[in-house]
Structures are given as structure tokens and as C-alpha cells.
Amino acid sequence: MHTFILHKCGPVKPVLRCCKSLLLVLLIMIGTCTDTEAESGIGAIFSTALPVPGWKLEAQPYRYTPQNLYEYINGAAEFFIGFGFIELTGANYASVPENKDAVTVDIYDMGTKLNAFGVFQSRRNGQASSLNFGTAAIGSDDYLAFHKDRFYVEIQAYIISKNEKSVIQTMAAIIARHLPGDNTLPQELSYLPEKGRIAGSEHYIKGGILGHEFLDKGIMCNYQVEGQNASVFIAIMPSYQDAVGAVEQHRSFLNKSGEKCLPLDGFGKHGFISEEPYHKTIIETQAGTFVVGVYDLSTTEAGKTLLENILKNIKQTADK
């Protein structure tokens, strides 16, 4: 019986050859798995679900990350990155056989539903028609945008042929069906009471609510309450302490601006009433990891009812 560790030039060599062969097989398997994963991901939509009949894929799908997105959309790259952009996958299509018509499809992975919603609402054109793709969509003959789950999709077209005018809607329907996830809105929008809410005014912004850096990101919405206009924000903070700190920073800002901050009775020890520059009366308080404010108020009573309902919705969602 051989003792392998004593034979330096005999039985060791077959073992090494076996190890090398095994390593080569593993490397091939890893490469195959990587290719399969890429083909079965978002990129697969461009070559399997699309193109539609009468169209061809002009080249392999392209990809951009936060590091090189500026190479594709230089002026808008910072906007998308600010909303948590992870990756863009896109492709160009041409009609056959004459290549007269062209369509570009871009799918942005924004990481979360809320980020995708924020991008869609920010880029939404009020004059564009609402369409029924994904969670929400808008479009015209040569442009269509929609969001679904964590994805934001833009389709742009240069169409000459009259019989191809509907192609971007056909493509949008296919893409929406094949994107993973569901069509429900972000959970954070459930904090907003339905009564009096002005449809389509919901936004998710980053970079400072009412221009304040300490209220970096959150939901904003407009209301009609008791015949008055009012606006709402729900700032999303990293922690309870950050939420308390943001309220105190806001209070300090208003005091330094010459505005008095009065206690907001019945809304916690951090709540206050004041006058926000350019936004009339504001009432504000902290709720868990959120800062909630109602502003543009002519009177505080209607605002208090709205604020109370928002706090109730936040608590109910947290208790689920």
C-alpha cells in the first residue's frame, strides 16, 4: 500500500493533475453560472421577451452603473444617483427590413419602490396622458415612462411609419409583464390620508424638504381640507434620535428667522406651531423615525385634524 506523502515524484503527480482538472471544471461552471444569471436577469427581457414582430435588436443590451452613468446621460446622472440608482440596462431596436423606425428602451433599477416612484413623479409631465402599464405610466406617440416595484422604465421612439405608432405601448406592456415585483405603491404612501388628498400631488423628494438640509428626504402631498389648501410632508429619518434632532433644528431655524415657535398641545413634547417663510402657518411634530408637518395653513384647526390622521396611519402601519 502506498503512503502518498512519502512519494514526491510518484503518486503525488496524478493527485495534482486531478486537482488541476477539478479546478478547471469549477472555473468553467462559475463562468457558465454567471452567464446564465445575466441571461435570466433583466437583460433577458431585451432578447427573449423582446423584440416584437417586425423589429430587431440592433446590438447587445448595454449596462451602466453609478460609476459610469454620466457617460450615457451626463446631465441627469446625478439626479438618478441621488435617488439610489443601482443599474441601468437598455437596448436599441430598429424596424425591419428598412430600419426607418427606432426605439430605445431603458430600465433603471432604483433599489426600492419608493425610489422608483420618486423618479417617476419627478419626471412626470403633466401634459402627458396617463396609461395603464406597471404601477403608473404616462406617454405619447414617441415617449413612454412607467414604474413598477423598484424599476423605472423609459421608452423613446423615432417613428415614421404610421402602422408602427403603437409599438412603444406594445413593448411597454411586455416589459411590465416580465419585470419582477408587483404593481403596488410604496408602503410609505399609505401614511397619507385619502380624504382631501389631491390625486397626483404625491411626491418623494431628496435633497431637502422646504429647502432644509436637516429634512433631507420624504413624502410630500397637497390637500383640500375644509375648503382650504394645505400641504403635508413626512420626512424619513434614520432613527428616533435623528427625527427629534431634525425637529429641534427646524425650531432653531425658525427662531433665528424671527418666528415664534409655540407648543403644539396634544402632539407630543416636540410638536410646535410657527410661521414657515413663504409657507404660512406650519404645525410639526416627531413620530418615531419620522418628522411630520402640515403647512400652507390659513388656520391651524384643519391642519391638526390632518396631522392627527397621518400620525394614526403611521402608528397603524408600525403595529402590523
C-alpha positions as CSV (number, residue, x, y, z in Angstrom):
1,M,0.0,0.0,0.0
2,H,1.4,3.4,-1.0
3,T,1.9,6.1,1.5
4,F,1.3,9.2,-0.6
5,I,3.1,11.7,1.5
6,L,6.4,9.7,1.2
7,H,6.4,9.6,-2.7
8,K,7.4,13.0,-4.0
9,C,7.6,12.1,-7.7
10,G,5.2,9.1,-7.9
11,P,1.6,9.2,-6.7
12,V,1.6,12.9,-6.0
13,K,1.5,13.9,-9.7
14,P,-1.8,12.2,-10.5
15,V,-3.3,13.9,-7.5
16,L,-2.1,17.3,-8.7
17,R,-3.4,16.5,-12.2
18,C,-6.8,15.6,-10.7
19,C,-6.8,18.9,-8.7
20,K,-6.0,20.9,-11.7
21,S,-8.7,19.3,-13.7
22,L,-11.2,19.8,-10.9
23,L,-10.2,23.5,-10.7
24,L,-10.7,23.9,-14.4
25,V,-14.1,22.4,-14.2
26,L,-15.1,24.6,-11.3
27,L,-13.9,27.7,-13.2
28,I,-16.0,26.7,-16.3
29,M,-19.0,26.1,-14.1
30,I,-18.6,29.5,-12.4
31,G,-18.4,31.2,-15.8
32,T,-21.5,29.3,-17.0
33,C,-23.5,30.2,-13.9
34,T,-22.5,33.9,-14.3
35,D,-23.6,33.9,-18.0
36,T,-26.8,32.1,-17.1
37,E,-27.6,34.5,-14.3
38,A,-27.0,37.5,-16.6
39,E,-29.2,36.0,-19.4
40,S,-32.0,35.2,-16.9
41,G,-32.0,38.6,-15.3
42,I,-33.4,42.0,-16.5
43,G,-31.1,41.7,-19.6
44,A,-33.1,38.7,-20.8
45,I,-36.2,40.8,-21.4
46,F,-34.4,42.5,-24.3
47,S,-33.6,39.3,-26.2
48,T,-36.3,36.9,-25.1
49,A,-39.5,38.9,-24.4
50,L,-38.5,41.5,-27.0
51,P,-38.2,42.4,-29.8
52,V,-41.8,42.4,-31.1
53,P,-42.5,41.1,-34.6
54,G,-41.2,43.4,-37.3
55,W,-38.4,44.7,-35.1
56,K,-34.9,43.6,-34.4
57,L,-32.4,44.1,-31.6
58,E,-29.6,46.3,-33.1
59,A,-26.9,45.2,-30.6
60,Q,-26.4,43.5,-27.3
61,P,-28.1,45.3,-24.3
62,Y,-25.9,47.9,-22.6
63,R,-25.4,48.4,-18.9
64,Y,-24.4,51.4,-16.8
65,T,-23.7,51.7,-13.0
66,P,-23.4,54.7,-10.8
67,Q,-19.7,54.9,-11.7
68,N,-20.3,55.5,-15.4
69,L,-23.9,56.6,-15.8
70,Y,-22.7,60.1,-16.7
71,E,-21.3,58.6,-20.0
72,Y,-24.9,57.9,-21.0
73,I,-27.0,60.7,-19.5
74,N,-24.4,63.2,-18.3
75,G,-26.9,65.9,-17.3
76,A,-29.3,63.6,-15.5
77,A,-26.9,61.1,-13.9
78,E,-26.7,62.9,-10.6
79,F,-30.5,63.1,-10.4
80,F,-30.8,59.3,-10.7
81,I,-27.9,58.6,-8.4
82,G,-29.4,60.9,-5.8
83,F,-32.5,58.6,-5.8
84,G,-30.5,55.5,-5.1
85,F,-29.8,54.3,-8.7
86,I,-28.2,50.9,-8.9
87,E,-28.0,49.9,-12.6
88,L,-29.4,50.8,-16.0
89,T,-30.0,48.1,-18.6
90,G,-31.1,49.2,-22.1
91,A,-31.2,48.3,-25.7
92,N,-31.9,49.8,-29.2
93,Y,-34.3,48.4,-31.7
94,A,-34.9,49.0,-35.4
95,S,-37.8,48.1,-37.6
96,V,-37.2,45.6,-40.4
97,P,-36.4,45.5,-43.2
98,E,-35.8,49.2,-43.8
99,N,-34.6,50.3,-40.4
100,K,-36.7,53.5,-40.8
101,D,-38.0,53.5,-37.2
102,A,-36.1,53.2,-34.0
103,V,-36.9,52.6,-30.3
104,T,-34.7,52.9,-27.2
105,V,-35.7,51.1,-24.0
106,D,-34.0,51.9,-20.7
107,I,-34.8,50.0,-17.5
108,Y,-33.4,51.7,-14.3
109,D,-33.1,49.6,-11.2
110,M,-33.6,52.1,-8.4
111,G,-33.2,49.7,-5.5
112,T,-36.6,50.3,-3.8
113,K,-40.2,51.0,-4.8
114,L,-40.1,54.4,-3.1
115,N,-37.0,55.5,-5.2
116,A,-38.6,54.3,-8.4
117,F,-41.8,56.2,-7.5
118,G,-39.8,59.3,-6.7
119,V,-38.1,59.3,-10.0
120,F,-41.3,58.7,-12.0
121,Q,-43.2,61.5,-10.2
122,S,-40.3,63.9,-10.5
123,R,-40.0,63.3,-14.3
124,R,-43.7,63.1,-14.9
125,N,-45.0,65.6,-17.5
126,G,-48.4,66.9,-16.5
127,Q,-49.4,67.2,-20.2
128,A,-48.7,63.6,-21.0
129,S,-51.6,61.1,-21.0
130,S,-51.9,58.6,-18.2
131,L,-51.6,55.0,-19.3
132,N,-52.1,51.6,-17.8
133,F,-48.7,49.9,-17.5
134,G,-47.0,48.8,-14.3
135,T,-47.9,50.8,-11.2
136,A,-48.4,54.1,-13.1
137,A,-47.4,55.3,-16.6
138,I,-47.5,58.3,-18.9
139,G,-46.8,58.6,-22.6
140,S,-47.3,59.9,-26.1
141,D,-46.6,58.5,-29.6
142,D,-42.8,58.9,-29.2
143,Y,-42.3,58.6,-25.4
144,L,-43.5,56.4,-22.6
145,A,-42.4,56.1,-18.9
146,F,-43.7,53.9,-16.1
147,H,-42.6,52.4,-12.8
148,K,-43.1,49.0,-11.3
149,D,-41.8,47.8,-8.0
150,R,-38.1,49.0,-7.8
151,F,-37.9,49.7,-11.6
152,Y,-38.3,52.9,-13.6
153,V,-38.7,52.4,-17.4
154,E,-38.3,54.9,-20.2
155,I,-39.1,54.1,-23.9
156,Q,-38.2,56.7,-26.6
157,A,-39.1,56.3,-30.2
158,Y,-38.4,57.8,-33.6
159,I,-41.3,56.6,-35.7
160,I,-42.1,57.5,-39.3
161,S,-44.3,54.6,-40.3
162,K,-47.9,55.2,-39.3
163,N,-48.5,51.5,-38.6
164,E,-45.7,51.4,-36.0
165,K,-47.1,54.2,-33.8
166,S,-48.3,51.8,-31.2
167,V,-45.1,49.9,-30.9
168,I,-43.9,51.6,-27.7
169,Q,-47.1,50.7,-25.9
170,T,-46.8,47.1,-27.1
171,M,-43.2,47.0,-25.8
172,A,-44.2,48.6,-22.5
173,A,-46.9,46.0,-21.9
174,I,-44.4,43.2,-22.5
175,I,-41.7,44.8,-20.2
176,A,-44.2,45.4,-17.4
177,R,-45.3,41.8,-17.5
178,H,-41.7,40.4,-17.3
179,L,-40.3,42.8,-14.7
180,P,-40.1,41.1,-11.3
181,G,-42.1,42.5,-8.4
182,D,-45.7,43.8,-8.1
183,N,-47.7,46.9,-9.0
184,T,-48.5,48.1,-5.6
185,L,-47.4,51.6,-4.5
186,P,-44.7,52.1,-1.8
187,Q,-45.9,51.4,1.7
188,E,-44.9,54.9,2.8
189,L,-47.7,56.4,0.7
190,S,-50.2,54.6,3.0
191,Y,-49.3,57.2,5.7
192,L,-51.1,59.8,3.7
193,P,-54.9,60.1,4.5
194,E,-57.1,59.6,1.4
195,K,-59.7,62.2,2.4
196,G,-59.0,65.5,0.8
197,R,-55.9,64.3,-0.9
198,I,-55.3,65.9,-4.4
199,A,-54.6,63.0,-6.7
200,G,-51.2,63.1,-8.4
201,S,-49.7,65.6,-6.0
202,E,-47.8,62.9,-4.1
203,H,-44.0,63.1,-4.4
204,Y,-41.0,61.6,-2.9
205,I,-38.1,64.0,-2.8
206,K,-34.5,64.0,-1.8
207,G,-32.2,67.0,-1.1
208,G,-34.2,69.0,1.4
209,I,-37.9,69.4,2.2
210,L,-38.8,73.1,2.1
211,G,-35.1,73.7,1.4
212,H,-34.0,72.4,4.7
213,E,-31.0,70.0,4.7
214,F,-31.9,68.6,8.1
215,L,-35.2,67.3,6.4
216,D,-33.3,65.5,3.7
217,K,-35.9,63.2,2.2
218,G,-39.5,62.4,2.5
219,I,-43.0,62.3,1.0
220,M,-44.9,65.5,0.1
221,C,-48.5,65.9,-0.9
222,N,-51.3,68.5,-1.3
223,Y,-54.7,68.5,0.3
224,Q,-58.1,70.3,0.3
225,V,-59.2,70.5,3.9
226,E,-62.4,72.3,4.9
227,G,-62.3,74.4,1.7
228,Q,-58.6,75.3,2.4
229,N,-55.4,74.3,0.6
230,A,-52.8,72.6,2.8
231,S,-49.6,70.7,2.1
232,V,-48.0,67.8,4.0
233,F,-44.6,66.4,4.4
234,I,-43.4,63.2,6.1
235,A,-39.6,63.3,6.5
236,I,-38.0,59.9,6.8
237,M,-35.1,59.9,9.2
238,P,-32.5,57.2,10.0
239,S,-33.5,56.9,13.7
240,Y,-35.7,58.2,16.5
241,Q,-32.9,60.5,17.7
242,D,-32.4,61.9,14.2
243,A,-36.1,62.7,14.0
244,V,-36.1,64.5,17.3
245,G,-32.9,66.3,16.3
246,A,-34.5,67.4,13.0
247,V,-37.5,68.9,14.7
248,E,-35.2,70.8,17.1
249,Q,-33.1,72.1,14.2
250,H,-36.2,73.3,12.4
251,R,-37.4,75.0,15.6
252,S,-34.0,76.7,16.0
253,F,-34.0,77.8,12.3
254,L,-37.4,79.4,12.7
255,N,-36.4,81.2,16.0
256,K,-33.3,82.6,14.3
257,S,-35.6,83.8,11.4
258,G,-37.5,85.8,13.9
259,E,-40.5,83.5,14.1
260,K,-42.0,82.3,17.4
261,C,-42.5,78.6,17.9
262,L,-45.4,77.8,20.2
263,P,-46.1,74.3,21.8
264,L,-48.4,72.1,19.8
265,D,-50.6,70.7,22.5
266,G,-51.6,67.1,22.2
267,F,-48.9,66.2,19.7
268,G,-46.0,65.2,21.9
269,K,-43.4,67.3,23.6
270,H,-41.5,68.1,20.4
271,G,-44.5,69.5,18.5
272,F,-44.7,73.2,17.6
273,I,-46.7,75.8,15.7
274,S,-44.9,78.6,13.8
275,E,-44.7,80.5,10.6
276,E,-42.6,79.0,7.8
277,P,-41.1,81.5,5.4
278,Y,-43.2,81.5,2.2
279,H,-45.4,78.8,3.5
280,K,-47.8,80.5,6.0
281,T,-48.5,78.6,9.2
282,I,-46.9,75.3,9.9
283,I,-47.5,72.6,12.5
284,E,-44.9,69.9,13.1
285,T,-44.1,67.0,15.3
286,Q,-42.0,63.9,15.6
287,A,-43.4,60.4,15.3
288,G,-40.9,57.5,15.7
289,T,-38.4,57.9,12.9
290,F,-40.5,60.5,11.1
291,V,-40.9,64.2,11.2
292,V,-44.5,65.2,10.1
293,G,-45.5,68.7,9.1
294,V,-48.6,70.4,7.7
295,Y,-48.0,73.8,6.2
296,D,-49.5,76.5,3.9
297,L,-52.3,76.7,6.5
298,S,-54.7,79.6,6.9
299,T,-55.9,78.2,10.2
300,T,-54.4,75.5,12.4
301,E,-57.5,73.6,13.3
302,A,-57.9,71.9,9.9
303,G,-54.2,71.2,9.9
304,K,-54.4,69.5,13.3
305,T,-57.1,67.0,12.0
306,L,-54.9,66.2,9.1
307,L,-51.8,65.8,11.2
308,E,-53.7,63.6,13.7
309,N,-54.8,61.3,10.8
310,I,-51.3,61.0,9.5
311,L,-49.9,60.0,12.9
312,K,-52.7,57.5,13.2
313,N,-51.8,55.9,9.9
314,I,-48.1,55.7,10.8
315,K,-48.9,54.0,14.1
316,Q,-51.3,51.5,12.4
317,T,-48.6,50.6,9.8
318,A,-46.0,50.2,12.5
319,D,-48.3,47.9,14.5
320,K,-48.9,45.5,11.6
